[in-house]
Amino acid sequence: MQTPAESILHSSYFHPTLRFWQTCAADLRPDNLIYPIFVTDSEDAVEPIGSLPGQARYGVNKLEGMLKPLVENGLKCVLIFGADIIITYYTPQLLSWLKE
């Protein structure tokens, strides 16, 4: 069995989650996962995605309600898919929700 290194150099990752990913290549835990979020331009929509069971496109007014339980259960990273203008405009609002 290999003993863990006493110190690990990081390649300038500024966020604790990014640093954690860099140090645990063989360790699979919820902290390692990225949750995909699909955003639609209809603000109050929840549109199921047929090819991705359990996933939907969410309007910006529905994101907070969908994300809060996931964050409370330890979600640390999301990957947002959607129209560029929507993501650019609403990312600051999304980040404020996640920080709470």
Rosetta silent file (secondary structure, phi, psi, omega in degrees, C-alpha in Angstrom):
SEQUENCE: MQTPAESILHSSYFHPTLRFWQTCAADLRPDNLIYPIFVTDSEDAVEPIGSLPGQARYGVNKLEGMLKPLVENGLKCVLIFGADIIITYYTPQLLSWLKE
SCORE:     score description
SCORE:     0.000 S_00000001
   1 L     0.000  135.209 -178.468    0.000    0.000    0.000 S_00000001
   2 L   -82.212  134.727  177.752    1.303    3.415   -0.950 S_00000001
   3 L   -84.833  145.343 -179.177    1.616    5.997    1.821 S_00000001
   4 L   -67.793  149.848  177.860    0.171    9.461    1.168 S_00000001
   5 L   -66.794  145.716  179.801    2.558   12.271    0.358 S_00000001
   6 L   -73.478  -31.548  175.437    3.365   14.620    3.225 S_00000001
   7 L  -142.907  144.933 -178.614    2.897   17.662    1.040 S_00000001
   8 L  -125.743  126.968  177.348    1.293   18.075   -2.321 S_00000001
   9 L   -80.471  139.131  178.191    2.039   20.949   -4.662 S_00000001
  10 L  -109.027  146.400 -178.590   -0.937   22.503   -6.352 S_00000001
  11 L   -90.146   58.851  173.582   -0.835   24.045   -9.762 S_00000001
  12 L    63.609   28.334  174.424   -2.256   27.409   -8.688 S_00000001
  13 L   -73.419  127.915 -172.995   -5.839   26.275   -8.190 S_00000001
  14 L   -91.135  -14.436 -175.040   -7.540   29.064   -6.276 S_00000001
  15 L  -111.648  139.825 -178.077  -10.676   27.246   -5.059 S_00000001
  16 H   -55.891  -37.353  179.313  -10.745   24.488   -2.399 S_00000001
  17 H   -65.815  -42.671  177.947  -12.864   22.188   -4.592 S_00000001
  18 H   -63.581  -40.402  177.384  -10.426   22.494   -7.504 S_00000001
  19 H   -64.306  -40.426  179.021   -7.503   21.790   -5.181 S_00000001
  20 H   -61.457  -44.998  178.689   -9.350   18.769   -3.775 S_00000001
  21 H   -58.932  -38.680 -178.031   -9.923   17.368   -7.270 S_00000001
  22 H   -66.030  -28.760 -174.155   -6.239   17.749   -8.030 S_00000001
  23 H   -96.786   -5.274 -172.962   -5.210   15.715   -4.976 S_00000001
  24 L  -128.673   52.217 -174.020   -7.670   12.798   -5.149 S_00000001
  25 L   -59.706  -31.071 -176.797   -7.418   11.278   -8.608 S_00000001
  26 L  -102.361    8.614 -175.542   -8.238    7.733   -7.429 S_00000001
  27 L  -110.877  114.900 -178.605  -10.894    8.685   -4.879 S_00000001
  28 L  -105.241  113.077  179.713  -14.508    8.807   -6.116 S_00000001
  29 L  -140.754  168.869  177.742  -16.873   10.665   -3.783 S_00000001
  30 H   -55.414  -30.402  179.330  -19.748   13.129   -4.159 S_00000001
  31 H   -62.789  -20.825 -177.845  -17.179   15.930   -3.790 S_00000001
  32 H   -86.321   -9.889 -170.003  -15.657   14.850   -7.121 S_00000001
  33 L   -91.367  150.832  176.084  -18.861   15.147   -9.139 S_00000001
  34 L  -117.279  127.882 -178.750  -20.107   17.938  -11.384 S_00000001
  35 E   -96.724  125.994  179.279  -23.872   18.323  -11.797 S_00000001
  36 E   -79.133  135.866  175.474  -25.103   19.446  -15.231 S_00000001
  37 E  -121.510  127.047  179.871  -27.661   22.243  -15.311 S_00000001
  38 E  -108.078  122.985 -174.498  -29.567   22.946  -18.502 S_00000001
  39 E  -110.783  138.101  176.600  -31.031   26.450  -18.747 S_00000001
  40 L  -114.162  161.367 -177.490  -33.802   27.599  -21.081 S_00000001
  41 L   -81.525   -5.640  175.728  -34.768   31.143  -22.003 S_00000001
  42 L   -87.548  110.378 -167.054  -38.318   30.704  -20.681 S_00000001
  43 L   -56.548  -32.618 -176.799  -37.966   32.044  -17.108 S_00000001
  44 L  -108.745   15.167 -174.011  -40.551   29.766  -15.409 S_00000001
  45 L   -82.208  149.354  163.933  -40.086   26.625  -17.503 S_00000001
  46 E  -134.787  103.959 -174.227  -39.249   23.097  -16.438 S_00000001
  47 E  -112.839  107.281  179.153  -38.847   21.126  -19.683 S_00000001
  48 E   -57.662  144.160  177.989  -37.992   17.416  -19.292 S_00000001
  49 L  -104.124  108.762 -174.466  -35.159   16.206  -21.537 S_00000001
  50 L   -57.141  -36.912 -176.833  -36.276   12.913  -23.077 S_00000001
  51 L   -82.203   -6.513  178.582  -32.772   11.622  -23.814 S_00000001
  52 L  -128.499   84.312 -177.580  -31.599   12.344  -20.230 S_00000001
  53 L   -54.362  134.207  179.812  -34.018   10.704  -17.777 S_00000001
  54 L    85.138   -3.264  179.810  -34.427   12.735  -14.603 S_00000001
  55 L  -110.626  153.528  178.524  -32.976   15.881  -16.191 S_00000001
  56 E  -147.792  161.396  169.666  -34.788   18.993  -17.385 S_00000001
  57 E   -89.462  131.381 -176.723  -34.131   22.438  -18.796 S_00000001
  58 E  -114.506  140.786  169.530  -34.923   25.024  -16.148 S_00000001
  59 L   -77.037  158.659 -174.605  -35.887   28.646  -16.436 S_00000001
  60 H   -60.837  -27.469  178.580  -33.934   31.005  -14.214 S_00000001
  61 H   -74.460  -13.388 -179.121  -36.880   31.385  -11.821 S_00000001
  62 H  -102.570  -10.608 -174.870  -36.825   27.617  -11.174 S_00000001
  63 H   -64.535  -45.548 -176.358  -33.075   27.170  -10.661 S_00000001
  64 H   -60.332  -45.544  179.016  -32.883   28.147   -7.005 S_00000001
  65 H   -63.153  -34.340  179.088  -35.621   25.713   -5.962 S_00000001
  66 H   -75.581  -37.687 -174.655  -33.985   22.906   -7.918 S_00000001
  67 H   -82.564  -34.043 -174.354  -30.449   23.611   -6.675 S_00000001
  68 H   -52.843  -49.171  179.973  -30.958   24.331   -2.964 S_00000001
  69 H   -62.554  -34.620  179.331  -31.618   20.705   -1.916 S_00000001
  70 H   -67.515  -42.256  178.572  -28.629   19.523   -3.953 S_00000001
  71 H   -65.445  -40.677  178.432  -26.320   22.112   -2.374 S_00000001
  72 H   -62.467  -27.560  177.827  -27.636   21.208    1.086 S_00000001
  73 L   -91.145    8.965  172.620  -26.673   17.588    0.325 S_00000001
  74 L   108.457    3.391  177.692  -23.111   18.569   -0.559 S_00000001
  75 L   -59.664  130.542 -177.653  -23.151   19.599   -4.231 S_00000001
  76 L  -119.642  -14.252 -175.513  -20.062   21.730   -4.849 S_00000001
  77 L  -146.526  137.736  175.636  -19.840   22.159   -8.600 S_00000001
  78 E  -126.304  154.257  173.970  -22.231   22.702  -11.499 S_00000001
  79 E  -122.520  118.659 -172.563  -21.726   22.879  -15.242 S_00000001
  80 E   -97.532  128.639  175.489  -24.237   25.186  -16.919 S_00000001
  81 E  -115.943  132.089  178.329  -25.524   24.531  -20.438 S_00000001
  82 L   166.618 -173.286  179.284  -27.700   27.094  -22.182 S_00000001
  83 L   -65.782  137.273 -177.470  -27.806   30.213  -24.274 S_00000001
  84 H   -54.343  -42.917 -176.353  -24.737   32.424  -23.716 S_00000001
  85 H   -65.264  -38.292  179.270  -26.753   35.543  -22.974 S_00000001
  86 H   -65.317  -48.486 -178.278  -28.790   33.762  -20.291 S_00000001
  87 H   -63.018  -44.822 -179.785  -25.727   32.314  -18.588 S_00000001
  88 H   -62.381  -41.599 -175.693  -23.834   35.607  -18.716 S_00000001
  89 H   -73.780  -41.480 -171.731  -26.769   37.583  -17.344 S_00000001
  90 H   -98.356   -7.260 -179.530  -27.894   35.209  -14.573 S_00000001
  91 H   -57.544  -43.915  177.589  -24.599   33.692  -13.360 S_00000001
  92 H   -58.236  -39.091  178.594  -24.079   36.376  -10.661 S_00000001
  93 H   -66.290  -43.257  178.737  -27.579   35.660   -9.308 S_00000001
  94 H   -61.476  -43.440  179.798  -26.927   31.908   -9.376 S_00000001
  95 H   -63.638  -37.346  178.767  -23.631   32.350   -7.553 S_00000001
  96 H   -65.661  -37.775  176.771  -25.304   34.423   -4.833 S_00000001
  97 H   -63.309  -43.661 -176.312  -27.844   31.624   -4.257 S_00000001
  98 H   -68.984  -31.159  179.412  -25.130   28.997   -4.014 S_00000001
  99 H   -69.667  -31.378  179.635  -23.074   31.044   -1.529 S_00000001
 100 L   -64.521    0.000    0.000  -26.044   31.256    0.863 S_00000001
